[in-house]
């Protein structure tokens, strides 16, 4: 999955970090950090204050290993805190960017999660997102996604196949939303994807 997503995600992160150029020690919150699979997109960055938020404390070791493998720990700070996306343990307007990838599919309340992301971003802050969603182009696939979501939720730690996360982000009160709907090729129900950057 990550191999196919890599070129587009790499460009999104390039755009994100270009927007942070000139910000001294930018604070970047990774919501739903997990094992920190996005660490490779932070390579060659310096002076970041990275704050990982995850409800599963057992992921911290994996996240730190991922950061170390990407060479992030020598020139950036990394804090990992326990928290859920619906109640982020961060102050209002306290971070320059939020990264949230393949997380809003499995949270309890995606609209509340997006509102929290908006709350913690500084004015003009950036929200980078990448989420699989309900198909917008294939009604038969969309029907199957809806039908199979209850099974998927039980089997895959709360993951929903039928969310319209793009609509939730558009309704999230951002100044600007740069969103692309795309379809990956080899991942069945996970092919339909929205990704982009929103500006607080």
N, C-alpha and C positions, 0 to 999 in steps of 0.2 A: 504493500500500500504506500508506504513512505517513498519508495523508489519512484513510483509513478507521480506522486504528489510533489516530489522534490523541486522540479524546475519552477513551478508556480509559487510554491511556498518560499523558495529562495528569493524570488523577485519581490514577494510581499515583505519579507524581512528586510531586504535591501531598501525598499521604500520607507519602511518603518524607521530604520536606523538613520536614513538620510534626513528624515523629519526631526530626529533628535540631535543631529549635528548642531553644535553650539550650545546645547544644554549641558551644564556642568553636572557631572555625576547623575545622569538621569535614572530615576527609579522606574523599574519595569516589573510589573506584577504578572506572574504566570498563574492564571487561575485554572485549577485542575492540573497542576504540574505533573503529577504521577511520577514516572521514572525520568522525566525531563527529556523526552524524545526530540524536543525542539532545540536542545543544546547545540547541535551542529550548526544551526542557523545563526548562532551568536558568535561563532568563531571569529577571531581577529578583532573583536570589539574590546575596548578598554574603558575602565572607569564607570561601569554600570553597577547600580545597586539593584540586584535581582532578588525579588521577593516571591518565593514559591508558596502558593496556597493550595492545600490539599486536605481532604477529610481523612485520608488514610495515612496515619503516621508511619506505617511500615514502609512507605515508599521513599522516605527521606534518604536512606542509604543508597538506593538505586539512583535517585536524582543527583546526589552528590557524586556518585561514580560517573554518571553521564556528563556532569559538568567538568569533572577532572579529565575524562577522556577527550573532551572538546577543548581542553586547555583554558578553561574560563576562570579557574580559581586564582591564578597568579595575578591577574590584572583587573578583576572584578570582585565585588562582594556578593555572597549568596546567603540569604536567610530563608529558611523554610518554616512556615507557620501552619498550625492546624486551623482549618476553617472550611466553610462551605460557601458556595458562590452566592447564595441568597442572603448571606450576612457576612460580608467580607470583613476580616479583622484589621481594617485599614481606615484611616481618618478620611474625612471628606477632602476632596481636591488634593490628595497627597502623592499621587504617582503621575509620571509623565506618559506612561504607556501601560496598556494591559494587553496581554496575549492570552487568547483562549481558543484552543484547538481541540476538536473532537471531545468536547466536554458538555456543551449545552444540550446534546442529545440525551444525556443521562441524569441531568439535574432534576430536582423535584419541580422547580418553578423557573422555567427559562426567562419569563418576562421579569420576574423579580431579580434574577441573576443579572440580566442586562441592565436593569435599573441600578443595581449595586455597582456594576462596572462603570456606569456613567457617573455615579456619585463619587467614586474614589479618584476619577481622572481630574487632573487640573484642567482649567479652561484651555482649549486647544490641544489637549492630550489625545493620544491615538489609541484606538482599540483595533488590534489585529485579530481577525477571526477566520476559522476554517471549520466548517461543520457539514456532515452529511445530512441530507434533508429529504423530504417527500418529493418524488419526481414531479417536475413541472412540464415534462414533454411526453410522457408515456403513461396514459391513463391506466392501462392494464398493470404496469409496474406499480403505480401509485396505489391501486386497489390491493395488490398483494402486500405492499408495505404496511398498509393499514391493517389488513387481516392478520399479518404475522407479528405485529408490534407487541401484543400481549405475551407471546412466547419469547420474543427477543428480550423484553424487559426482565423476565425471570431468568433467562439464560445468560444475559450479558450485562449484569450489574446495572440494570435500570435503563439501558440504551433503548431509545425510541427510534423506529425507522420512519415515522410519519410526521415529524415535526416540520413546521414552516418557519424555521429559525430566521431566515432572511426578513420575513414580515415583522418578526419580533424586533429585530435590530432596527429596521426602518421606523418602527413605532417607538423607539427607545429614547427620543429626545436629543439626538445628536445633531450638531450643526450641519454635518455633511456625512453621507454614507456612500463610499465607493464599493459597490458590491458586484460580484460576478457570479452568475450561475453557470456551472460547468458540469460535465459528466465524465467521470473516470471510465476506464474501459473494462476492467477485469474483476470488479468487486461486487457484482450483483446489486443487492439492495443498497449498498453503500456508494454506488456510482454517483448519484445526484449529490451535488456539493454546492454550497455557497461559501465564498471567501472574499476577503477584502479588508479595508481599513475604514473605520468610522472616526470622525473627529468630534470631540466633546465641545 
